[in-house]
Amino acid sequence: MSARQTIPAVSVALMRGDRILLVKRGQQPSRGHYAFPGGRVEPGETDEEAALRELFEETGLVAADIKPLGTYFIDAERDGLEITYRLQVFAGQDCGGEPRADSDAEEAAFFTLAELDALPVTDSVAEVCRELLRHGSFNAAVGHKEVF
């Protein structure tokens, strides 16, 4: 039996006022669910570089001053093998522009907390959204000691 492989992955929680950017995932894991834009870290990339690349590939948006929020470990299966994604979640400052679904995203848009409640999201995405939006600004959210 082979050892479980750990795959480094990243995502970006991008805030715009009282809204947060989510994409509807077009591929596994979590296809059809809304999540932060993100994906796997490529060889030679830092987590920060991967997060900015994935954000742009999936939405056409850029972020400034991204900061780590927390790390999640997500067990999954790929090609018949058990794997674990080590997901580093970042928060980023919005640089403007309109999101467009690209790459493996089916939809990309900013959502309010009330709109989030009607979307299929994982508990961890909902938790991060509520925490960030509760603080009302990027700087207050990432500077808060109890975020993660």
N, C-alpha and C positions, 0 to 999 in steps of 0.2 A: 504494500500500500504506500503510495507516495504522500509526501508531506503537503499540507495545505499551502498553496501559494498566496502571498500577500502582494497586492497590486496597489501602488500609490496612485491616488486620485485626488482631485481638487474640485471645489465649486466656489462661486462668488455670489454673495448676497448683496445686491446692488440696490441702494435706497434712493428714492426720488420723492422728497417730501414725506407724505403719509402713505406712500406706496412702495412696494418691493417687487423687483423683477423676478419673474418665474418663467420657465419654459415647460411646455408639455413634451415629455420625453417621447421620442420616436423609436427608441431602441431599448433593449434590456440593459441593465436592470431597471425595473420600475416603469416599463413602457406604459404610456397612457396617463401616468401620474405627473403632477406638476412638481418641479424641483428647481433648485438654483442651477444656472448654466454651469457646466463643468464636464470633466472627463478624466481620462488617464493622463498621468505624467509621462512624457516621452523621455527616452534615454538622453541624458545630458542636460535636461531642463531642471531648473529649480521649481519648487512648488509654486512660487509667485509667478514665474514665467509661464508655467502651464495654466495657471488660473486666468491670467490675462489673455493668453492665446485662446483658451476654450470659450471665454466670454465673448471674444470677438468672432470666433468661428460660428458660434451658435446664435448670436444676436446682432452682430455688426456694431456693438457698442464697446466703448473703452471705459476703463475705470482709472481713477487716480488714487494713490495712497492706500493700496489695499493692506489690510491688517488681518492676521489670523484670529479667528474666533474660537475654534475648537476642532477636535479631531473625533471622528466616528469610525467604528469598525463595523463593516457590513458584510455578513456572510452571504455568499451566492454560489451559483454553479454556472460554469461556462465550459462548453465542449465536453460535458460529462465529468469535469473535474471540480472538486470543491475549492473555492477561492475565498479570500477575504480582501475587500477593498478597504484600504486605509484612506479615508476621506478627510482631507484638511479643508475646512470651510473658512473662507475669507469674507470680510466685509469690505466694500469699496465705495468710494465717492463717485457719484454719477457725473459724467462729463457732458451730458446732453445727447440729443439725437433720439430718433425713434427706433425701437427694437424691431428687428425682422427675424423671423424664424429661418434658420439656415442650418447647414450641417445635419445633425441628427435630431433637431428640435422640430416639432410639428407646429408649435405656436410659441410666441414670445411676447410678453406684455407685462406692464406694471399693474399690481393689484393692491387694493386696500385690505385691511384686516377683515372687514365685513365680507368682501368678495372671496377672500381666502377660505372662509368657512364653508363655502359651497363647492370648493374644488377638491378633487382627489389628491391629497398630499400625504406624505408619511408623517408620523408623529414628530420626527426630528426636524423636518422642514417647518412644520407648523410652530414648533417650539422656538426655533431660531427667529422666524418671522415675528412672532409675538414679542419676543424679547427686544429685537431691534426696533420695532415700531412703537413699543411702549416708551422707549427713551426719546423718540421723536427726531433724533439726528444721528448722523454717522459718528461724529466725535463723542457725543454723550454715550452712545451704545458701546463703542469699542473701548472707551475709557472707563466704563463701569466694571467694577471688580467682580460682580456676580454673574456676568454673561455666561461663562462656562467654567 
